């Protein structure tokens, strides 16, 4: 796929900023960059608008990345989509048509502070490097690069009380100690790190100093820290979350959302706080059919968040962006969990996930090692002895989780972001879109005319997007307005057409005998009738609009 920049490495904040500035300068007619927030470390949260003409008068598709600091593949995918769209405008017919018809809003890096720490140090963190609940690191084991190789791996310590042993067939793999096993060398295995406040006998894992989780801080289904760690003191307490919500609410034309995360290789489909059967059949049809296009482009399955992905359905996680978009605003929203090293290593996955034995888990870990040694040898390190400042002699080894499991090794980054862009462009094309199908002018008397305007939705999605908007009573109806020029309106001047179905709502299917039948469905096209006074040759303007279907205008000439 043709782009201006290369996607063979992860962009630091300055490079990302420079690339956005260069693209905006090169393509000023279709790209604009806004700053929607500035972090405590003086980094900007950018929002990119890509559109030809009036961006707010066209249906819009929204993309973001890097809600979580370490999920930098999502940020790179969002940047790739920006780059691909503007670079290929007027050169690729499909891209040109998308930009002419729709608006793209893209926030490539929601957490620039967190991503910068992740990319410039060995540190792992959830969303951002701001202390949460405590200002100092508590006693216990906390992450630290003991062997100074720039990577946080695993650390094993010999102890007769250990729960693990070395696999005799492969010294890189650890096996669970059997209940009746007392002969041999045993270990306890921990994350690589320092122990603060070590009493010489026992230690616990310290809670992270930087524990905020942006995807638990959105308003829908928010729960406090008691229920879910990292949720913040109140909804939208993080300036980054508030900037995102304010942006979406300010752009009422947004009709589709993809929020890019890692990892696991799946397209998560809402709702995430209740079973999918609680949504309408039409909503589930829409969500699944659009998601299947992602499967075609990315090879990733569509997974129902609550039914198949959520393990604890009593104390489920919530306060997530996709649920706020769908369950509170009725917008079809997908969390794309990019990159799947597990499947690449030949490990079979099922959703819902099935329990696995210790033996199966050890075999899977061996497959991950084998894949890394063949495809990304820099990501794996055999166990090596290392002095520890508190614990004496330890051994450190294992995978570089940051750039093997959580994000692709750089050799695989380009193909990951390319297929993500392909899915997003297909999803954007499903938005509702108003059109004047045909307009009739009929002379009904001397100086009096009847105007019959037939307005249709030529998009896949209906103008109300989902039944969830009806439930929330936030539907934006299609309104048709007569804007006079040389004519005089008799009645009316504005007509409310209500909703227009998309072709997603056409009730049709294959049957057992391979016949096809189409049943009753809500109208895709409706008629607005106006009466005006004027004479042959006079002109008038009609405007049709709704938040999600855009705004269209046309000029009509009266004739006898």
Secondary structure, DSSP 8 states (H G I E B T S, - for coil): ---SS--SS---HHHHHHHHHHHHHHTTTTEEEEEEEE-TTS-EEEEEEE-SS-GGGS-EEEEEE-SSTT-HHHHHHHHHHHHHHHHTTTTSHHHHHHHHH-EEEEE--S-HHHHHHHHHSS---SS-SS--S-SS--SEEEE--TT-SS---EEEEE-TT-SEEEETTEEEEEEE--TT--SS--EEEEESEEEET--SS---B---SS---GGG-SSTT---TTTSTT--SSTT-SHHHHHHHHHHHH-TTEEEEEEEEESSSEEEES-SSS-GGGS-HHHHHHHHHHHHHHHHHH--EEEEIIIII-S-SSS-----HHHIIIIIH--EEEEEEE--HHHHTT----SS-----HHHHHHHHHHHHHHHHHH-GGGEEEEEEEEETTTEEEEEEEE-GGGTTTS--GGGHHHHHHHHHHHHHHHHTTS--EEEEEEEEEEEETTEEEEEEEEEE-SSS-TT-SHHHHHHT----EEEEEE-SSSEEEE-SEEEEE----GGG--EEE-TTS-EEE-----SEEEEEEEEE--TT-EEEEEEEETTTEEEEEEEE---
